[in-house]
Amino acid sequence: MFPPQPSTNSLPIIIAACFKSKSATYKYYWFIALLEELENGNLLINKTDLFASMIANAWYTINYFKLSYGKQDKLKVRIQEIIIAEKLHIDEKKSNILAVLKGTKNKSTLKSLRYFDGEVPYRFLSPWFNDIKGDKKEIYLLSQSFHNNCLYSVNEQMVVVNPDWVPYLIQNSGILKQFCYWNLSLYLQKHNPNVPDVPNKLFKAPSRNGLNKQRKEFWDIVIKHNGPIECVYTNRLLDIGDYAVEHFIPHAFVSHDLVWNLIPADKSFNSSKCDKLPNLEIYFEGYFKLQLLAAQTILEIHPNSKFLEDYLTFIPDLDMIRGMDIEGLKELFRNNIQPLVTIAANNGFEFMK
């Protein structure tokens, strides 16, 4: 995917070339930050504000979804430093992160932000300075007159967007950001090959889908047919209206609400479990018994239920739910769950204590 180019022939067709040489995500987040400032009407921009936006835009992907950015990318390290220095929560709103970082006087935070000043601002301009690549001082100097009609001028403190580029950047900001996020998703998928749904982990969703349908049209039916069922975590009996529907493997990792990953749980325990992983040696048997009971019940009472289709992601034929031996079914469930737990743990999700 390539970004659109300026329609005016005098503007160089080189935006895509800005991203040719990269071993980290910095250039994408830098350009997204620049576009966001332009959308807010800012052409004269403090570099620290751009670094703050880079941090804010990567915040949720790193802290909530815990994606790996590879060994060379230090965004995670800088974010961890900032969390400690500013006492920010990992689930902080982007607007609050920006407000704190743009207004901070904390020396540790400023040092973390200025880490990106070493190479990102001038290396992004490399396509306009092919003959002096790598010469930061010279690029800074020549950019002051928008040499070769470069995208912006840059000095130790500020970035000034080239007025010739402003109409194009504002008009195409949406698709330019899509270009960045598409390439970010490719980069992150490479470093997280077994993690599901990477593109949707680049943003914090405005709100999560509710689980009311799964409760009323699946688990309530199971409980009504079989009577109260036991919470796999607390062993307390759960009746209709007295349980929470929870993700066995955290939603932050799987990014879906398929019923094979949903189980009823004690309300008080569910709120404390948060995004922790279950220890399968302790909880898998209870999870499997609940899932087997539920799948067989719905298959018997409502064989056309759409929720049964969720099991087809790892069970080839729904008839296997009632026709296959228990140990064989248990193995299918385990082979589906175990790799996800392992990958999530490797990405930094913690186990329940």
C-alpha positions as CSV (number, residue, x, y, z in Angstrom):
1,M,0.0,0.0,0.0
2,F,1.5,3.4,-1.1
3,P,0.2,6.8,0.0
4,P,-1.3,9.2,-2.5
5,Q,1.1,11.8,-3.9
6,P,0.7,15.5,-4.3
7,S,-1.0,16.5,-7.5
8,T,1.3,19.4,-8.0
9,N,4.3,18.4,-10.1
10,S,6.7,20.7,-8.1
11,L,6.2,18.5,-5.0
12,P,8.5,15.5,-4.8
13,I,6.8,12.1,-5.0
14,I,8.8,10.6,-2.1
15,I,6.6,10.1,1.0
16,A,6.8,6.3,0.7
17,A,10.6,6.6,0.4
18,C,10.7,8.0,4.0
19,F,9.9,4.6,5.3
20,K,12.2,2.5,3.2
21,S,15.0,2.1,5.7
22,K,13.5,1.1,9.1
23,S,14.3,-1.3,11.9
24,A,11.7,0.1,14.3
25,T,8.3,1.7,14.3
26,Y,9.5,5.3,15.1
27,K,9.0,6.8,11.6
28,Y,5.4,5.6,11.4
29,Y,4.5,7.0,14.8
30,W,6.5,10.2,14.0
31,F,4.5,10.8,10.8
32,I,1.2,10.1,12.5
33,A,2.1,12.6,15.2
34,L,2.9,15.2,12.6
35,L,-0.4,14.6,10.8
36,E,-2.3,14.9,14.0
37,E,-0.7,18.2,14.9
38,L,-1.6,19.5,11.4
39,E,-5.2,18.4,11.8
40,N,-5.2,20.6,14.9
41,G,-4.0,23.5,12.9
42,N,-0.4,23.5,14.1
43,L,2.4,24.1,11.6
44,L,5.0,25.2,14.1
45,I,5.4,22.2,16.4
46,N,7.6,21.6,19.5
47,K,9.5,18.3,18.9
48,T,8.7,17.2,22.4
49,D,5.0,17.4,21.6
50,L,5.6,15.0,18.7
51,F,7.5,12.6,20.8
52,A,4.6,12.7,23.3
53,S,2.2,11.8,20.6
54,M,4.4,8.9,19.5
55,I,4.2,7.6,23.0
56,A,0.5,8.1,23.3
57,N,-0.3,6.4,20.1
58,A,1.8,3.3,21.0
59,W,0.6,3.3,24.6
60,Y,-2.4,1.0,24.4
61,T,-0.8,-1.5,21.9
62,I,2.1,-2.0,24.3
63,N,0.5,-1.8,27.7
64,Y,-2.9,-3.4,27.1
65,F,-2.4,-5.8,24.2
66,K,1.3,-6.3,25.1
67,L,2.5,-6.7,21.5
68,S,6.3,-7.1,21.0
69,Y,8.0,-4.4,19.0
70,G,11.2,-6.3,18.5
71,K,14.6,-5.9,20.2
72,Q,15.7,-2.7,18.4
73,D,12.5,-0.7,19.0
74,K,12.7,1.0,22.4
75,L,9.1,2.4,22.6
76,K,8.2,-0.1,25.3
77,V,11.2,0.8,27.4
78,R,10.5,4.5,27.2
79,I,6.8,4.0,28.0
80,Q,7.8,1.9,31.1
81,E,10.1,4.7,32.2
82,I,7.3,7.3,31.8
83,I,4.7,5.2,33.7
84,I,7.0,5.1,36.7
85,A,8.1,8.8,36.4
86,E,4.6,10.2,35.9
87,K,2.6,7.5,37.9
88,L,0.3,7.0,34.9
89,H,-2.0,4.0,34.6
90,I,-1.5,1.5,31.8
91,D,-5.1,2.0,30.8
92,E,-4.8,5.8,30.7
93,K,-6.8,7.8,28.1
94,K,-4.8,9.1,25.2
95,S,-5.9,12.7,25.9
96,N,-4.6,12.5,29.4
97,I,-1.3,11.0,28.3
98,L,-0.8,13.8,25.9
99,A,-1.8,16.5,28.5
100,V,0.7,15.0,31.0
101,L,3.6,14.5,28.6
102,K,3.2,17.9,26.8
103,G,3.1,19.7,30.1
104,T,5.7,17.7,32.1
105,K,8.7,19.2,33.8
106,N,9.9,15.9,35.0
107,K,13.5,15.5,34.0
108,S,13.2,11.7,33.7
109,T,10.2,11.9,31.4
110,L,11.8,14.6,29.3
111,K,14.9,12.4,28.9
112,S,12.7,9.5,27.8
113,L,10.9,11.6,25.3
114,R,14.1,13.2,23.9
115,Y,15.5,9.7,23.3
116,F,13.7,9.8,19.9
117,D,15.4,13.0,19.0
118,G,18.6,11.2,18.2
119,E,17.7,10.1,14.7
120,V,14.0,10.1,13.9
121,P,13.4,13.8,12.9
122,Y,16.3,14.1,10.5
123,R,16.4,10.5,9.2
124,F,12.7,10.9,8.1
125,L,14.0,13.7,5.7
126,S,16.6,11.4,4.1
127,P,14.8,11.1,0.8
128,W,15.2,14.9,0.3
129,F,18.9,14.7,1.1
130,N,20.3,11.6,-0.7
131,D,23.7,13.1,-1.1
132,I,24.2,13.7,2.6
133,K,22.4,10.9,4.3
134,G,23.4,10.5,7.9
135,D,24.7,14.0,8.4
136,K,22.3,15.3,11.0
137,K,23.9,18.7,11.4
138,E,23.9,19.4,7.7
139,I,20.3,18.2,7.2
140,Y,19.1,20.4,10.1
141,L,20.9,23.4,8.4
142,L,19.6,22.9,4.9
143,S,16.1,22.1,6.0
144,Q,15.7,25.7,7.3
145,S,15.2,26.9,3.8
146,F,13.1,23.8,2.9
147,H,15.9,22.6,0.6
148,N,14.6,20.4,-2.2
149,N,11.2,21.3,-1.0
150,C,11.6,19.0,2.0
151,L,8.5,18.2,4.1
152,Y,9.6,20.3,7.1
153,S,12.4,22.2,8.6
154,V,13.8,21.0,11.9
155,N,16.1,22.4,14.6
156,E,16.9,21.4,18.2
157,Q,13.5,22.4,19.5
158,M,11.0,22.8,16.7
159,V,9.6,21.4,13.5
160,V,8.0,23.7,10.9
161,V,5.9,22.1,8.2
162,N,6.7,23.3,4.7
163,P,3.7,25.4,3.6
164,D,3.8,23.8,0.1
165,W,3.0,20.5,1.7
166,V,0.3,21.6,4.0
167,P,-2.8,21.4,1.7
168,Y,-1.8,17.9,0.5
169,L,-1.1,16.6,4.0
170,I,-4.4,17.9,5.4
171,Q,-6.5,16.8,2.5
172,N,-5.0,13.3,2.6
173,S,-4.3,12.9,6.3
174,G,-6.8,10.1,6.7
175,I,-5.4,7.8,4.1
176,L,-1.8,8.8,5.0
177,K,-2.5,7.6,8.6
178,Q,-4.1,4.4,7.2
179,F,-0.9,3.8,5.2
180,C,1.1,4.2,8.4
181,Y,-1.2,1.9,10.5
182,W,-1.3,-0.7,7.7
183,N,2.5,-0.9,7.6
184,L,2.6,-0.8,11.4
185,S,0.3,-3.9,11.5
186,L,2.6,-5.7,9.0
187,Y,5.7,-4.8,11.1
188,L,4.0,-6.0,14.3
189,Q,2.6,-9.1,12.7
190,K,6.1,-10.0,11.8
191,H,7.2,-9.7,15.4
192,N,4.1,-11.3,16.8
193,P,3.4,-14.1,14.2
194,N,1.1,-16.2,16.5
195,V,-0.9,-13.3,18.0
196,P,-4.5,-12.9,16.7
197,D,-6.0,-9.8,15.2
198,V,-2.9,-7.5,15.3
199,P,-4.5,-4.7,13.2
200,N,-7.2,-4.1,15.7
201,K,-4.6,-3.9,18.5
202,L,-3.2,-0.7,17.2
203,F,-6.0,1.4,18.8
204,K,-8.0,1.5,22.0
205,A,-11.5,0.6,21.0
206,P,-14.1,3.3,22.2
207,S,-16.0,0.5,24.0
208,R,-16.0,-3.3,24.1
209,N,-19.0,-5.3,22.8
210,G,-21.3,-6.3,25.6
211,L,-21.8,-10.0,26.4
212,N,-25.6,-9.8,27.1
213,K,-26.5,-12.0,24.1
214,Q,-24.0,-14.6,25.1
215,R,-25.5,-14.5,28.6
216,K,-29.2,-14.6,27.7
217,E,-29.1,-16.8,24.5
218,F,-26.4,-19.2,25.6
219,W,-25.4,-19.5,29.3
220,D,-28.8,-18.7,30.8
221,I,-30.3,-21.5,28.7
222,V,-27.6,-23.9,29.9
223,I,-28.2,-23.0,33.5
224,K,-32.0,-23.2,33.1
225,H,-31.8,-26.6,31.6
226,N,-29.1,-28.1,34.0
227,G,-29.6,-26.1,37.2
228,P,-26.9,-23.9,38.9
229,I,-23.3,-24.5,37.7
230,E,-20.1,-24.3,39.6
231,C,-17.7,-21.4,39.2
232,V,-14.3,-22.9,38.0
233,Y,-12.4,-20.4,40.2
234,T,-14.4,-20.2,43.5
235,N,-16.5,-23.4,43.3
236,R,-19.6,-21.3,44.2
237,L,-22.8,-22.3,42.6
238,L,-24.0,-19.8,39.9
239,D,-27.6,-19.3,39.0
240,I,-29.3,-17.1,36.4
241,G,-28.7,-13.4,37.2
242,D,-26.0,-14.2,39.6
243,Y,-22.8,-14.5,37.5
244,A,-20.5,-12.6,35.2
245,V,-19.7,-13.8,31.7
246,E,-15.9,-13.8,31.5
247,H,-13.1,-14.4,29.0
248,F,-11.1,-17.5,30.1
249,I,-8.2,-16.2,28.1
250,P,-8.1,-12.3,28.4
251,H,-10.0,-10.4,25.7
252,A,-6.9,-8.2,25.5
253,F,-5.1,-11.1,23.9
254,V,-7.7,-12.9,21.8
255,S,-9.7,-9.8,20.8
256,H,-13.0,-11.8,20.3
257,D,-16.1,-12.9,22.2
258,L,-16.4,-16.5,20.8
259,V,-18.3,-18.7,23.3
260,W,-15.6,-21.3,23.6
261,N,-13.6,-18.7,25.5
262,L,-16.5,-17.5,27.6
263,I,-17.6,-19.0,30.9
264,P,-19.8,-18.0,33.8
265,A,-17.8,-16.8,36.8
266,D,-18.4,-15.5,40.3
267,K,-18.9,-11.7,39.9
268,S,-16.5,-10.8,42.7
269,F,-13.8,-13.0,41.3
270,N,-14.2,-11.8,37.7
271,S,-13.6,-8.2,38.7
272,S,-10.3,-9.2,40.4
273,K,-9.1,-11.6,37.6
274,C,-8.9,-8.7,35.2
275,D,-6.5,-9.5,32.3
276,K,-4.7,-12.4,34.1
277,L,-4.2,-15.8,32.5
278,P,-5.6,-19.0,34.1
279,N,-3.2,-21.7,35.2
280,L,-4.4,-24.6,33.0
281,E,-3.1,-27.2,35.4
282,I,-5.6,-25.9,37.9
283,Y,-8.5,-24.6,35.8
284,F,-8.6,-26.4,32.5
285,E,-10.7,-29.4,33.8
286,G,-13.4,-27.1,35.2
287,Y,-13.3,-25.0,32.0
288,F,-13.6,-28.1,29.8
289,K,-16.5,-29.6,31.8
290,L,-18.4,-26.3,31.6
291,Q,-17.8,-25.9,27.9
292,L,-18.8,-29.5,27.2
293,L,-22.0,-29.2,29.2
294,A,-22.9,-26.0,27.4
295,A,-22.1,-27.1,23.9
296,Q,-24.0,-30.4,24.3
297,T,-27.0,-28.6,25.9
298,I,-27.3,-25.9,23.2
299,L,-26.8,-28.5,20.5
300,E,-29.7,-30.5,21.9
301,I,-32.1,-27.6,22.7
302,H,-31.2,-25.1,20.0
303,P,-29.2,-27.0,17.3
304,N,-29.4,-24.0,14.9
305,S,-27.9,-21.5,17.4
306,K,-25.4,-19.2,15.8
307,F,-23.2,-19.5,18.9
308,L,-22.5,-23.2,18.0
309,E,-20.6,-21.9,14.9
310,D,-18.0,-20.5,17.2
311,Y,-16.8,-24.0,18.0
312,L,-16.1,-24.7,14.3
313,T,-12.9,-22.7,14.7
314,F,-11.3,-25.8,16.2
315,I,-13.9,-28.6,16.0
316,P,-14.4,-29.7,12.3
317,D,-17.9,-31.1,12.8
318,L,-20.4,-30.1,15.5
319,D,-21.6,-33.7,15.6
320,M,-18.3,-34.5,17.2
321,I,-19.5,-32.6,20.4
322,R,-22.0,-35.4,21.1
323,G,-20.5,-38.3,19.2
324,M,-16.8,-38.1,20.0
325,D,-15.3,-39.7,23.1
326,I,-14.7,-37.3,26.0
327,E,-10.9,-37.6,26.0
328,G,-10.8,-36.9,22.3
329,L,-12.9,-33.7,22.8
330,K,-10.8,-32.7,25.7
331,E,-7.7,-32.9,23.6
332,L,-9.3,-30.7,20.9
333,F,-10.1,-28.1,23.6
334,R,-6.7,-28.3,25.1
335,N,-4.9,-28.0,21.8
336,N,-7.0,-24.9,21.1
337,I,-6.4,-23.2,24.5
338,Q,-2.9,-24.2,25.4
339,P,-1.0,-22.5,22.6
340,L,-2.9,-19.2,23.2
341,V,-2.0,-19.2,26.9
342,T,1.6,-19.9,26.1
343,I,1.8,-17.1,23.5
344,A,0.0,-14.7,25.7
345,A,2.4,-15.5,28.6
346,N,5.4,-15.0,26.3
347,N,4.0,-11.6,25.4
348,G,3.9,-10.4,29.0
349,F,0.4,-11.4,30.2
350,E,0.6,-12.5,33.8
351,F,-0.9,-15.6,35.4
352,M,-3.5,-15.4,38.2
353,K,-2.0,-15.8,41.6
